[in-house]
Amino acid sequence: MDTLPIEQLPDIVMSKVLGYLSFDQVAKLRLVNRYFDQVCRRHLNLGFQRVEKIRGQYLKDLKSKLPRRESARRNHKYAKHCDILTAIDTRMNLLSMTFGKYIDANLCCFIPGKIIDEIYNVLGILKTKCDPPSTYGVLQELRDISSMAMEYFDDKIAPGLLRKHHNITSTSSATVSSMMTMTSSVLMTPASVSSSLFSSPITTSTPISRVSRFRDELLAHKKQTMEMVVRQTQKHVKKAVNRAVQRQREKIDKLEQLINNQASLIESQDERLKDMNKKILENEQKLADFVTAKDVVGRKRPADNDNLTDDHNAENSSSSSSNNDKPAAKKIKTS
């Protein structure tokens, strides 16, 4: 009985067969041969795109069920679901930034298939449980494996892919230049070389040149897009910095105004203190004058008391002498 090689199966059949496996197993099947590497690459890339669409649609459906009032959303039963899906979106954007440009240049595929399996696992938890666990608990495994995958790719795989791309580009350009030289040397006569150089350029339509030109255009487009994103980011950052500087300047102006008000208040208080010190000195002078006058009056008063005592004694003595003379007169009359 004749056997059909697996390489001759239609792509839709292989995609259906690989759909029964996990994406982690599909990523490991790339080591079988070139055919499996090509088929598994396509399956992994489509799986990452598909899970991203599923997540976006699920988040859109949940947001449509949330109330419009922001304060009421935090207490809704789907609020935690939306937080988890938003965190997954952030993680997938980081993965796209890491692998996207190499996938677009056809240098690699989405290698970590286990990440896709974990995203599907989290989506299954959200769809089956009305009250899922905390965001940190649900996304801990996804956060760990995605971080390790991005770090390993940047440190170990990306440099080799860049060298490979540079070698392919240099080889294709060298091949095109050599073919152009051979064509010009074989087909052109010496008499027509000068005229052909100035009349029409040499064009080639080899597959290598087309691939090289396509990759160059793709990289240029990616570079232009990144530059535009960087410019927009710098513009937003500049606006934010300007707003922050303006707010700080307004705060500084308010503080300067407050300092000026406090300085004027201190000056007025100093003037009041000077007036009070002046009044205190005047009162002290008056008190000293009063004390001095009191001492003078106190010294004069004992002398006056002595004079009054002498006069009183003299009056008493005169009155007693007059009283003694009256009985003698009475005696004379009786005799």
PAZAPA-4460 file (N, C-alpha, C; in steps of 0.05 Angstrom, whole numbers, plus 32768, in hexadecimal, padded with zeros to 4 digits):
% residues 335
    n_x    n_y    n_z   ca_x   ca_y   ca_z    c_x    c_y    c_z   seq   type   mol
   8011   7FE8   8000   8000   8000   8000   8012   8019   8000     1      M     A
   800B   802C   7FEF   801A   8044   7FED   8014   8056   8006     2      D     A
   8029   8063   800F   8027   8076   8026   802A   8092   801C     3      T     A
   801B   80A4   8028   801C   80C0   8021   802F   80CF   8035     4      L     A
   8045   80DB   802B   8056   80EA   803D   8048   8101   804A     5      P     A
   8050   8107   8062   8042   811C   8071   8047   8137   8065     6      I     A
   805D   813A   8056   8063   8154   804A   804F   815A   8033     7      E     A
   8041   8146   8029   802F   814A   8013   8012   8150   801D     8      Q     A
   800E   8150   8037   7FF3   8157   8041   7FED   8174   803D     9      L     A
   7FD4   817B   8038   7FCE   8198   8035   7FD3   81A7   804F    10      P     A
   7FD7   81C1   804C   7FDD   81D1   8063   7FC5   81D2   8077    11      D     A
   7FAD   81D1   806C   7F96   81D3   807E   7F94   81B9   808F    12      I     A
   7F9D   81A3   8083   7F9C   818A   8093   7FB1   818B   80A9    13      V     A
   7FC9   8194   80A2   7FDE   8196   80B7   7FD6   81AA   80CD    14      M     A
   7FC9   81C0   80C5   7FC0   81D3   80D9   7FAB   81C7   80EB    15      S     A
   7F9A   81B6   80E0   7F86   81A8   80F0   7F93   8194   8103    16      K     A
   7FA7   8186   80F9   7FB5   8173   810A   7FC4   8181   8121    17      V     A
   7FD1   8197   811A   7FE0   81A5   812F   7FCE   81B3   8143    18      L     A
   7FB4   81B7   813B   7FA1   81C4   814E   7F9B   81B2   8165    19      G     A
   7F9F   8198   8163   7F9B   8186   817A   7FB2   8186   818E    20      Y     A
   7FC8   8193   8187   7FDF   8195   8199   7FE0   81B0   81A6    21      L     A
   7FEE   81B1   81BC   7FF3   81CB   81C8   8008   81DB   81B9    22      S     A
   8008   81F5   81BC   801B   8205   81AD   8038   8200   81B7    23      F     A
   803B   81F8   81D0   8055   81F1   81DA   8060   81D8   81CB    24      D     A
   804F   81C4   81C7   8056   81AC   81B8   805C   81B3   819A    25      Q     A
   804C   81C5   818F   8051   81CD   8173   806C   81DB   8171    26      V     A
   8073   81EB   8184   808D   81F9   8183   80A4   81E4   8184    27      A     A
   80A1   81CF   8193   80B6   81BA   8195   80B7   81AA   817B    28      K     A
   80A1   81A7   816C   80A1   8198   8153   80B1   81A5   813D    29      L     A
   80B9   81BE   8141   80C9   81CC   812C   80E4   81BF   8128    30      R     A
   80EC   81AF   813B   8107   81A2   813A   8107   8189   8128    31      L     A
   80EF   8180   811E   80EE   8167   810F   80FD   816A   80F4    32      V     A
   80F4   817D   80E4   8101   8182   80CA   80F8   819D   80C0    33      N     A
   8100   81A4   80A8   80FA   81BE   809D   80DC   81C1   8098    34      R     A
   80D0   81AC   808F   80B3   81AD   8089   80A3   81B3   80A3    35      Y     A
   80A9   81A4   80B8   809B   81A9   80D1   80A2   81C5   80DC    36      F     A
   80BB   81CE   80D8   80C2   81E8   80E1   80B1   81FE   80D3    37      D     A
   80AE   81FB   80B9   809E   820E   80AA   8080   820D   80B2    38      Q     A
   8075   81F5   80B5   8059   81F3   80BC   8054   81FC   80D9    39      V     A
   8066   81F5   80EB   8062   81FD   8107   8066   821B   810A    40      C     A
   8078   8227   80FB   807B   8244   80FC   8061   8252   80F5    41      R     A
   8055   824A   80DF   803C   8256   80D6   8026   8252   80EB    42      R     A
   8025   823A   80F7   8011   8234   810B   8015   8245   8124    43      H     A
   802E   8249   812D   8033   825A   8144   802C   8277   813F    44      L     A
   8033   8281   8128   802D   829D   8122   800F   82A2   8121    45      N     A
   8001   8290   8114   7FE4   8292   8112   7FD7   828F   812E    46      L     A
   7FE2   827E   813E   7FD8   827A   8159   7FDB   8293   816A    47      G     A
   7FF2   82A1   8168   7FF5   82BA   8177   7FE2   82CF   816E    48      F     A
   7FDF   82D2   8153   7FCC   82E5   8149   7FAF   82DF   8151    49      Q     A
   7FA8   82C5   8150   7F8D   82BD   8157   7F86   82C2   8174    50      R     A
   7F99   82BC   8186   7F94   82C0   81A3   7F92   82DE   81A9    51      V     A
   7FA1   82EE   819A   7F9F   830B   819E   7F83   8316   8196    52      E     A
   7F79   830B   8180   7F5E   8314   8177   7F49   830A   818B    53      K     A
   7F4C   82F2   8195   7F38   82E7   81A8   7F38   82F8   81C2    54      I     A
   7F50   82FF   81CB   7F52   830F   81E4   7F45   832B   81DF    55      R     A
   7F4B   8337   81C8   7F40   8352   81C3   7F22   8351   81C1    56      G     A
   7F17   833D   81B4   7EF9   833B   81B2   7EED   8335   81CD    57      Q     A
   7EF9   8325   81DD   7EEE   831F   81F8   7EEF   8338   8209    58      Y     A
   7F04   8347   8208   7F06   8360   8217   7EF1   8374   820E    59      L     A
   7EEC   8375   81F4   7ED8   8387   81E9   7EBC   837F   81F3    60      K     A
   7EB6   8366   81F3   7E9C   835C   81FD   7E98   8362   821A    61      D     A
   7EAD   835F   822A   7EAA   8364   8247   7EA7   8382   824C    62      L     A
   7EB5   8393   823E   7EB2   83B0   8242   7E97   83BA   823B    63      K     A
   7E8A   83AC   8227   7E6F   83B4   8220   7E5B   83AE   8236    64      S     A
   7E62   839B   8248   7E50   8394   825E   7E54   83A4   8277    65      K     A
   7E6A   83B4   8278   7E70   83C4   828F   7E60   83DE   828F    66      L     A
   7E59   83E9   82A6   7E4B   8403   82A6   7E5D   8419   829D    67      P     A
   7E51   842F   8294   7E61   8445   828A   7E6E   8455   82A0    68      R     A
   7E61   8456   82B7   7E6D   8465   82CD   7E86   8457   82D7    69      R     A
   7E9C   8466   82D9   7EB5   845B   82E1   7EB5   8450   82FE    70      E     A
   7EA7   845E   8310   7EA6   8455   832C   7E97   843B   832E    71      S     A
   7E83   8437   831D   7E73   841E   831F   7E81   8406   8312    72      A     A
   7E95   840C   8300   7EA3   83F6   82F3   7EB4   83E6   8307    73      R     A
   7EC0   83F4   831B   7ED2   83E6   832D   7EC4   83D1   833D    74      R     A
   7EAB   83D4   8342   7E9C   83C1   8352   7E8D   83AC   8341    75      N     A
   7E90   83AD   8326   7E82   839B   8315   7E90   837F   8315    76      H     A
   7E81   836B   830F   7E8C   8350   8311   7EA0   834A   82FB    77      K     A
   7E9F   835A   82E5   7EB2   8356   82CF   7ECA   8369   82D0    78      Y     A
   7ECC   8378   82E6   7EE2   838B   82E7   7EFD   837D   82E9    79      A     A
   7EFE   8367   82F8   7F17   8358   82FA   7F1E   834B   82E0    80      K     A
   7F0A   8342   82D1   7F0F   8336   82B7   7F1D   834A   82A4    81      H     A
   7F12   8362   82A4   7F1E   8377   8293   7F3A   837E   829B    82      C     A
   7F40   837F   82B5   7F5B   8384   82BE   7F6F   836E   82B4    83      D     A
   7F66   8355   82B6   7F77   833F   82AD   7F7C   8340   828F    84      I     A
   7F67   8346   8280   7F6A   8347   8263   7F7B   835F   825A    85      L     A
   7F79   8375   8269   7F8A   838C   8263   7FA7   8385   8268    86      T     A
   7FAD   8377   827E   7FC8   836F   8284   7FD3   835B   826F    87      A     A
   7FC2   8349   8265   7FCA   8337   824F   7FD1   8347   8236    88      I     A
   7FC1   835C   8230   7FC6   836D   8219   7FE1   837A   821B    89      D     A
   7FE8   8384   8233   8002   8390   8237   8019   837C   8232    90      T     A
   8015   8364   823C   8029   834F   8239   802C   8347   821C    91      R     A
   8016   8345   820D   8017   833E   81F1   8024   8354   81E0    92      M     A
   8020   836D   81E8   802D   8383   81D9   804B   8381   81DD    93      N     A
   8054   837A   81F5   8071   8377   81F9   807C   8360   81E8    94      L     A
   806D   834A   81E6   8075   8333   81D6   8076   833B   81B8    95      L     A
   8062   834A   81AF   8062   8353   8193   807A   8365   818D    96      S     A
   8081   8376   81A0   8098   8387   819B   80B2   8377   819A    97      M     A
   80B3   8361   81A9   80CB   8351   81AA   80CE   833F   8191    98      T     A
   80B8   8332   8189   80B9   831E   8173   80AF   8329   8159    99      F     A
   809F   833F   8159   8091   8348   8142   80A2   834E   812A   100      G     A
   80B7   835E   812E   80C8   8367   8117   80D7   834F   810B   101      K     A
   80DE   833B   811B   80EC   8324   8110   80D8   8312   8101   102      Y     A
   80BF   8310   810B   80AB   8301   80FD   80A3   830E   80E3   103      I     A
   80A1   8328   80E2   809B   8336   80C9   80B1   8333   80B5   104      D     A
   80CA   8331   80BE   80E1   832D   80AC   80E5   8310   80A5   105      A     A
   80D3   82FE   80AE   80D4   82E1   80A9   80EF   82D5   80B2   106      N     A
   80F9   82E0   80C8   8111   82D4   80D4   810B   82BF   80E9   107      L     A
   80F4   82C1   80F5   80EC   82AD   8109   80CE   82AD   810C   108      C     A
   80C4   829D   811E   80A7   829D   8124   80A3   82A4   8141   109      C     A
   808A   82A2   814B   8085   82A6   8167   808E   828C   8176   110      F     A
   80A6   828D   8180   80B3   8274   818A   80A5   826A   81A4   111      I     A
   80A0   827A   81B8   8096   826F   81D1   8078   8267   81D0   112      P     A
   8072   824F   81C6   8057   8247   81C4   8049   8243   81DE   113      G     A
   8058   823F   81F4   804D   823B   820E   803E   8254   8218   114      K     A
   8047   826B   820E   8039   8284   8215   801D   8285   820A   115      I     A
   8019   827B   81F1   7FFF   827A   81E6   7FED   8267   81F6   116      I     A
   7FF8   8250   81FE   7FE8   823D   820E   7FDF   824A   8228   117      D     A
   7FF2   825A   8235   7FEB   8266   824E   7FD6   827C   824B   118      E     A
   7FD7   828B   8235   7FC2   829F   8230   7FA7   8292   822C   119      I     A
   7FA6   827C   821D   7F8D   826E   821A   7F83   8263   8235   120      Y     A
   7F96   825B   8246   7F8E   8251   8261   7F82   8267   8272   121      N     A
   7F8E   827F   8271   7F83   8296   8280   7F67   829E   8275   122      V     A
   7F64   829E   825A   7F4A   82A4   824F   7F35   8290   8257   123      L     A
   7F3D   8276   8258   7F2A   8262   8261   7F22   8266   827E   124      G     A
   7F34   826F   8290   7F2D   8275   82AB   7F19   828C   82AD   125      I     A
   7F1E   82A0   829D   7F0C   82B8   829D   7EF0   82B1   8293   126      L     A
   7EEF   829F   8280   7ED5   8299   8274   7EC5   8285   8286   127      K     A
   7ED3   8275   8296   7EC5   8261   82A6   7EBF   826B   82C3   128      T     A
   7ECD   827F   82CD   7ECA   8288   82E8   7EBF   82A4   82E9   129      K     A
   7EAA   82A8   82F8   7E9F   82C3   82FA   7EB0   82D4   830D   130      C     A
   7EBD   82C8   8320   7ECF   82D6   8333   7EEB   82CA   8331   131      D     A
   7EFB   82D2   831E   7F16   82C7   831A   7F28   82CF   8331   132      P     A
   7F3F   82C2   8334   7F53   82CA   8348   7F5E   82E6   8342   133      P     A
   7F71   82EF   8353   7F7C   8309   834F   7F8D   830A   8335   134      S     A
   7F91   8323   832B   7FA0   8326   8313   7FBC   831B   8315   135      T     A
   7FC9   8320   832C   7FE4   8316   832F   7FE5   82F8   832F   136      Y     A
   7FD2   82EB   833C   7FD2   82CE   833D   7FCC   82C1   8322   137      G     A
   7FBA   82CC   8313   7FB3   82C0   82F9   7FCA   82C4   82E5   138      V     A
   7FD7   82DB   82E5   7FEA   82E2   82D0   8007   82DC   82D9   139      L     A
   800B   82D0   82F0   8026   82CC   82FA   8036   82B9   82E7   140      Q     A
   802A   82A3   82DE   8038   8291   82CC   803D   829E   82B1   141      E     A
   8029   82AC   82A6   802C   82B9   828C   8042   82CE   828E   142      L     A
   8042   82DD   82A4   8057   82F2   82A7   8073   82E6   82A8   143      R     A
   8075   82D0   82B6   8090   82C4   82BA   809A   82B8   829F   144      D     A
   808A   82A8   8292   8094   829B   8279   8098   82AF   8263   145      I     A
   8087   82C4   8261   808B   82D8   824C   80A4   82E9   8251   146      S     A
   80A9   82F0   826B   80C2   82FF   8271   80DB   82EE   826A   147      S     A
   80DB   82D4   8272   80F2   82C3   826C   80F5   82C0   824E   148      M     A
   80DF   82BE   823F   80E1   82BA   8222   80EC   82D3   8214   149      A     A
   80E3   82EA   821C   80ED   8303   8210   810B   8308   8217   150      M     A
   8112   8302   8230   812F   8306   8237   8140   82F2   8228   151      E     A
   8138   82D9   8226   8148   82C5   8218   814A   82CC   81FA   152      Y     A
   8134   82D5   81EF   8134   82DC   81D2   8147   82F4   81CD   153      F     A
   8145   8308   81DD   8157   8320   81D9   8174   8319   81DD   154      D     A
   817A   8307   81F0   8196   8302   81F6   81A2   82EC   81E4   155      D     A
   8193   82D8   81DD   819F   82C1   81CF   8197   82BE   81B2   156      K     A
   817E   82C5   81AB   8174   82BF   8190   8176   82D7   817E   157      I     A
   816F   82EF   8188   816E   8306   8177   8189   830D   816A   158      A     A
   819F   830C   8179   81B9   8312   816B   81BF   8300   8154   159      P     A
   81B9   82E6   8156   81BD   82D4   8140   81AB   82DA   8128   160      G     A
   8193   82E1   812D   8181   82E8   8118   818A   8301   8109   161      L     A
   8194   8315   8118   819F   832D   810B   81B7   8327   80F9   162      L     A
   81C9   8316   8103   81E0   830E   80F3   81D7   82FF   80DA   163      R     A
   81C3   82ED   80DD   81B9   82DE   80C7   81AC   82F1   80B2   164      K     A
   819D   8304   80BB   8191   8317   80A9   81A6   8328   809A   165      H     A
   81BB   8330   80A9   81D0   833F   809C   81DF   832E   8087   166      H     A
   81E4   8315   808E   81F1   8304   807A   81E0   82FF   8061   167      N     A
   81C6   82FB   8065   81B4   82F7   804E   81B4   8310   803D   168      I     A
   81B2   8327   8049   81B1   8340   803A   81CB   8344   802B   169      T     A
   81E2   8340   8038   81FB   8344   802A   81FF   8330   8014   170      S     A
   81F7   8317   8019   81FA   8302   8004   81E9   8308   7FEC   171      T     A
   81D0   8310   7FF1   81BE   8316   7FDB   81C7   832E   7FCB   172      S     A
   81D1   8342   7FD9   81DB   835A   7FCA   81F4   8353   7FBA   173      S     A
   8206   8342   7FC6   821E   833A   7FB7   8216   8329   7F9E   174      A     A
   8202   8317   7FA2   81F9   8307   7F8B   81ED   8318   7F75   175      T     A
   81DD   832B   7F7D   81D1   833D   7F69   81E6   834D   7F5A   176      V     A
   81FA   8357   7F68   820F   8367   7F5B   8220   8356   7F48   177      S     A
   8226   833D   7F51   8236   832B   7F3F   8226   8324   7F26   178      S     A
   820C   831F   7F29   81FB   8318   7F12   81FA   8330   7EFF   179      M     A
   81F8   8348   7F0A   81F7   835F   7EF9   8211   8363   7EEA   180      M     A
   8228   835D   7EF8   8242   8360   7EEA   8245   834B   7ED4   181      T     A
   823D   8333   7EDA   823F   831E   7EC5   822D   8324   7EAE   182      M     A
   8215   832E   7EB3   8202   8334   7E9D   820D   834A   7E8B   183      T     A
   8218   835F   7E98   8223   8375   7E89   823C   836D   7E7A   184      S     A
   824C   835B   7E85   8265   8353   7E77   825F   8340   7E60   185      S     A
   824B   8330   7E62   8245   831C   7E4D   8234   8328   7E36   186      V     A
   821F   8337   7E3E   820C   8340   7E2A   8213   835A   7E1D   187      L     A
   8223   836A   7E2A   8228   8385   7E20   8243   8385   7E11   188      M     A
   8243   8392   7DFA   825C   8396   7DEC   826A   83AE   7DF7   189      T     A
   8284   83B1   7DF2   8292   83C8   7DFC   8287   83E2   7DF1   190      P     A
   827D   83E1   7DD8   8272   83FA   7DCD   8259   8403   7DDA   191      A     A
   8249   83F0   7DE3   822F   83F7   7DEE   822F   83FA   7E0D   192      S     A
   8246   83F6   7E19   8247   83F8   7E36   8242   8414   7E40   193      V     A
   8250   8427   7E33   824D   8443   7E3C   8231   844D   7E37   194      S     A
   8226   8446   7E20   820B   8450   7E1A   81F6   8444   7E2D   195      S     A
   81F9   842A   7E33   81E6   841D   7E44   81E7   8427   7E61   196      S     A
   81FF   842E   7E6A   8201   8438   7E85   81F2   8452   7E89   197      L     A
   81F1   8462   7E74   81E3   847C   7E77   81C7   847C   7E6C   198      F     A
   81BF   8467   7E5E   81A5   8466   7E53   8190   8459   7E65   199      S     A
   8195   8441   7E6F   8181   8433   7E7F   8190   8423   7E95   200      S     A
   8185   8422   7EAD   8192   8413   7EC2   818D   83F5   7EBF   201      P     A
   819F   83E5   7ECB   819C   83C8   7EC9   8189   83BF   7EDE   202      I     A
   8175   83AF   7ED7   8161   83A6   7EEA   8162   8388   7EEA   203      T     A
   815E   837D   7F01   815D   8360   7F05   8144   8359   7F14   204      T     A
   813A   8342   7F0F   8121   8339   7F1B   8125   831D   7F28   205      S     A
   813D   8318   7F33   8142   82FE   7F3F   8133   82FD   7F59   206      T     A
   812C   82E4   7F62   811D   82E1   7F7B   812D   82EC   7F93   207      P     A
   8147   82E9   7F92   8158   82F2   7FA9   8156   8310   7FAC   208      I     A
   8158   831E   7F95   8156   833B   7F96   813B   8344   7F9F   209      S     A
   8126   8337   7F97   810B   833F   7FA0   8108   833B   7FBE   210      R     A
   8112   8324   7FC8   8111   831F   7FE5   8121   8334   7FF4   211      V     A
   8138   8339   7FEA   8149   834D   7FF7   813B   8369   7FF7   212      S     A
   8130   8371   7FE0   8123   838B   7FDF   810A   838B   7FF0   213      R     A
   80FB   8375   7FF2   80E4   8374   8003   80EC   8377   8020   214      F     A
   8101   8369   8028   810A   836A   8044   8114   8386   804B   215      R     A
   8123   8392   8038   812C   83AD   803D   8115   83C1   8040   216      D     A
   8101   83BE   802E   80E9   83CF   8030   80DA   83CA   804B   217      E     A
   80D9   83B1   8052   80CB   83AA   806C   80DA   83B6   8083   218      L     A
   80F4   83B3   8084   8104   83BE   809A   8102   83DD   809A   219      L     A
   8103   83E9   8082   8100   8406   8080   80E5   840F   808B   220      A     A
   80D0   8400   8083   80B5   8407   808D   80B4   8404   80AC   221      H     A
   80BF   83EE   80B6   80C0   83EA   80D3   80CF   8401   80E1   222      K     A
   80E6   8408   80D5   80F6   841D   80E1   80E7   8438   80E0   223      K     A
   80D9   843D   80CA   80CA   8456   80C8   80B3   8456   80DD   224      Q     A
   80A6   843F   80E0   8091   843D   80F4   809B   8442   8110   225      T     A
   80B2   8435   8117   80BE   8438   8131   80C6   8455   8136   226      M     A
   80D2   8462   8121   80D9   847E   8124   80C1   8490   8129   227      E     A
   80AB   848A   811B   8093   8499   811F   8088   8495   813B   228      M     A
   8089   847D   8145   8080   8477   8160   8091   8486   8174   229      V     A
   80AC   8485   816F   80BE   8493   8181   80B9   84B1   8181   230      V     A
   80B5   84BC   8169   80AF   84D9   8168   8096   84E0   8177   231      R     A
   8081   84D0   8173   8068   84D5   8181   806C   84D2   819F   232      Q     A
   807B   84BE   81A7   8080   84BA   81C4   808F   84D2   81CF   233      T     A
   80A4   84DA   81C0   80B3   84F1   81C9   80A2   850A   81CB   234      Q     A
   8090   850D   81B8   807E   8524   81B8   806C   8524   81D0   235      K     A
   8060   850C   81D6   804F   850A   81EE   805F   850F   8207   236      H     A
   8077   8503   8208   8088   8507   8220   808F   8525   8223   237      V     A
   8096   8532   820D   809C   854E   820E   8085   855E   8218   238      K     A
   806D   8558   820E   8055   8567   8218   8051   8562   8236   239      K     A
   8054   8549   823E   8051   8542   825B   8065   8551   826C   240      A     A
   807E   8552   8262   8093   8560   8271   808D   857E   8272   241      V     A
   8084   8589   825C   807D   85A6   825C   8066   85AC   826F   242      N     A
   8052   859A   826F   803C   859E   8282   8046   859C   829F   243      R     A
   8058   8589   82A4   8063   8586   82BF   8073   859E   82C7   244      A     A
   8084   85A8   82B4   8094   85C0   82BA   8082   85D8   82BF   245      V     A
   806C   85DA   82AF   805A   85F1   82B3   804D   85EF   82CE   246      Q     A
   8045   85D7   82D6   8039   85D4   82F1   804D   85DB   8307   247      R     A
   8066   85D3   8303   807A   85D9   8317   807F   85F7   8318   248      Q     A
   807F   8604   8301   8083   8621   8301   806C   8630   830F   249      R     A
   8053   8626   830A   803D   8632   8318   803F   862E   8336   250      E     A
   8048   8617   833E   804C   8612   835B   8062   8624   8366   251      K     A
   8077   8628   8357   808D   863A   8360   8083   8656   8362   252      I     A
   8073   8660   834E   8068   867B   8350   8056   867E   8368   253      D     A
   8046   866A   836E   8035   866C   8386   8045   866D   839F   254      K     A
   805B   865C   83A0   806C   865D   83B7   807A   8677   83BA   255      L     A
   8083   8683   83A4   8090   869D   83A5   807D   86B2   83AF   256      E     A
   8064   86B1   83A5   8050   86C4   83AF   804A   86C0   83CC   257      Q     A
   8049   86A7   83D5   8045   86A2   83F2   805D   86AC   8402   258      L     A
   8075   86A9   83F7   808D   86B2   8406   808C   86D1   8407   259      I     A
   8084   86DE   83F2   8083   86FB   83F2   806E   8705   8407   260      N     A
   8057   86F7   8407   8043   86FE   841B   804D   86FA   8437   261      N     A
   805B   86E4   843C   8066   86E0   8456   807B   86F4   845E   262      Q     A
   808B   86FC   8449   80A0   8711   844F   8093   872B   8456   263      A     A
   807E   8733   8447   8070   874C   844E   8063   874A   846A   264      S     A
   8058   8733   8470   804C   8730   848B   8062   8732   84A0   265      L     A
   8079   8726   849B   808F   8728   84AF   8098   8745   84B2   266      I     A
   8099   8753   849C   80A1   8770   849E   808D   8780   84AF   267      E     A
   8073   877A   84AA   805F   8788   84BA   8061   8780   84D8   268      S     A
   8066   8767   84DD   806A   875F   84F9   8083   876C   8505   269      Q     A
   8098   876F   84F5   80AF   877D   8500   80A9   879A   8507   270      D     A
   8099   87A7   84F6   8092   87C2   84FC   8081   87C4   8515   271      E     A
   806F   87B1   8518   805F   87B1   8531   8070   87AB   8549   272      R     A
   8084   8799   8546   8096   8794   855D   80A6   87AD   8564   273      L     A
   80AF   87BB   854F   80BE   87D4   8555   80AD   87E8   8564   274      K     A
   8093   87EB   855C   8081   87FD   856A   807D   87F4   8587   275      D     A
   8079   87DA   858A   8075   87D0   85A5   808E   87D3   85B6   276      M     A
   80A6   87D0   85AB   80BE   87D5   85BA   80C1   87F2   85C2   277      N     A
   80B9   8803   85B0   80BA   8820   85B6   80A7   8827   85CD   278      K     A
   808F   881B   85CC   807B   8821   85E1   8085   8815   85FC   279      K     A
   8092   87FD   85FA   809C   87F2   8613   80B2   8803   861F   280      I     A
   80C4   880E   860E   80D9   8820   8618   80CC   8839   8625   281      L     A
   80B8   8844   8618   80AB   885C   8623   809E   8855   863E   282      E     A
   8091   883E   863F   8084   8836   8658   8099   8832   866E   283      N     A
   80B0   8826   8666   80C5   8822   867A   80D0   883D   8684   284      E     A
   80D2   8850   8672   80DC   886A   867A   80C7   8878   868D   285      Q     A
   80AE   8875   8686   8099   8880   8697   809A   8873   86B3   286      K     A
   809D   8858   86B2   809E   884A   86CC   80B6   8853   86DC   287      L     A
   80CD   8857   86CF   80E5   8860   86DE   80E0   887C   86EA   288      A     A
   80D4   888E   86DA   80CE   88A9   86E4   80BB   88A7   86FB   289      D     A
   80A7   8895   86F9   8094   8893   870F   80A1   8889   8728   290      F     A
   80B3   8875   8726   80C1   886B   873D   80D2   8880   874A   291      V     A
   80E0   888F   8739   80F1   88A5   8744   80E1   88BA   8752   292      T     A
   80CA   88C2   8747   80B9   88D5   8754   80AE   88CA   876E   293      A     A
   80A8   88B1   876E   809D   88A5   8787   80B2   88A5   879D   294      K     A
   80CB   88A0   8796   80E0   88A0   87AA   80E4   88BC   87B5   295      D     A
   80E3   88D0   87A4   80E5   88EC   87AE   80CF   88F3   87C1   296      V     A
   80B7   88EB   87B9   80A0   88F1   87CA   80A2   88E2   87E4   297      V     A
   80AD   88CA   87E3   80B0   88BA   87FB   80C4   88C6   880E   298      G     A
   80D9   88D3   8804   80ED   88DF   8815   80E2   88F9   8822   299      R     A
   80D1   8908   8813   80C6   8921   881E   80B1   891B   8834   300      K     A
   80A2   8907   8832   808B   8902   8844   8095   88FD   8861   301      R     A
   80AA   88EF   8869   80B3   88ED   8885   80B9   8907   8892   302      P     A
   80C6   8919   8883   80CD   8934   888E   80B4   8943   8895   303      A     A
   80A0   8942   8884   8087   8950   888A   8079   8943   88A3   304      D     A
   807B   8929   88A5   8070   891C   88BD   807D   8925   88D7   305      N     A
   8098   8929   88D6   80A6   8932   88EE   809D   894E   88F6   306      D     A
   809A   895F   88E3   8091   897B   88E9   8075   897B   88F5   307      N     A
   8064   896A   88E9   8049   8968   88F4   8049   895E   8911   308      L     A
   805B   894C   8917   805D   8941   8933   8066   8956   8946   309      T     A
   8079   8966   893D   8083   897B   894F   806E   898F   8955   310      D     A
   8060   8997   8941   804A   89AB   8944   8035   899F   8957   311      D     A
   802E   8986   8953   801A   897A   8964   8023   8979   8981   312      H     A
   803C   8972   8986   8046   8972   89A1   8045   898D   89AE   313      N     A
   804C   89A1   899E   804C   89BD   89A9   8030   89C5   89B1   314      A     A
   801D   89BE   89A0   8001   89C5   89A6   7FF8   89B7   89BF   315      E     A
   8000   899E   89C3   7FF8   898F   89DA   8004   899B   89F3   316      N     A
   801C   89A3   89F2   8029   89AF   8A0A   801D   89CA   8A11   317      S     A
   8015   89DA   89FE   8009   89F4   8A03   7FEE   89F0   8A10   318      S     A
   7FDF   89DC   8A06   7FC4   89D7   8A11   7FC6   89CD   8A2D   319      S     A
   7FD9   89BD   8A34   7FDC   89B3   8A4F   7FE4   89C9   8A63   320      S     A
   7FF4   89DB   8A5A   7FFC   89F2   8A6C   7FE4   8A04   8A71   321      S     A
   7FD4   8A08   8A5F   7FBC   8A19   8A63   7FA9   8A0C   8A76   322      S     A
   7FA7   89F2   8A74   7F95   89E4   8A87   7F9F   89E5   8AA3   323      N     A
   7FB8   89E6   8AA8   7FC4   89E8   8AC3   7FBF   8A03   8ACF   324      N     A
   7FBF   8A18   8AC0   7FBB   8A33   8ACA   7F9E   8A38   8AD3   325      D     A
   7F8B   8A2D   8AC7   7F6F   8A31   8ACE   7F68   8A28   8AEA   326      K     A
   7F6F   8A12   8AF5   7F68   8A0B   8B11   7F74   8A1E   8B25   327      P     A
   7F8C   8A29   8B20   7F98   8A3D   8B33   7F87   8A55   8B34   328      A     A
   7F7D   8A5E   8B1F   7F6C   8A76   8B1F   7F53   8A70   8B30   329      A     A
   7F48   8A59   8B2D   7F30   8A52   8B3C   7F36   8A52   8B5A   330      K     A
   7F4D   8A48   8B62   7F55   8A48   8B7D   7F57   8A65   8B89   331      K     A
   7F61   8A76   8B7B   7F64   8A92   8B84   7F49   8A9E   8B88   332      I     A
   7F36   8A99   8B76   7F1C   8AA5   8B79   7F0F   8A9A   8B92   333      K     A
   7F11   8A82   8B99   7F04   8A77   8BB0   7F10   8A81   8BCA   334      T     A
   7F29   8A86   8BC9   7F35   8A91   8BE1   7F2E   8AAD   8BE6   335      S     A
***
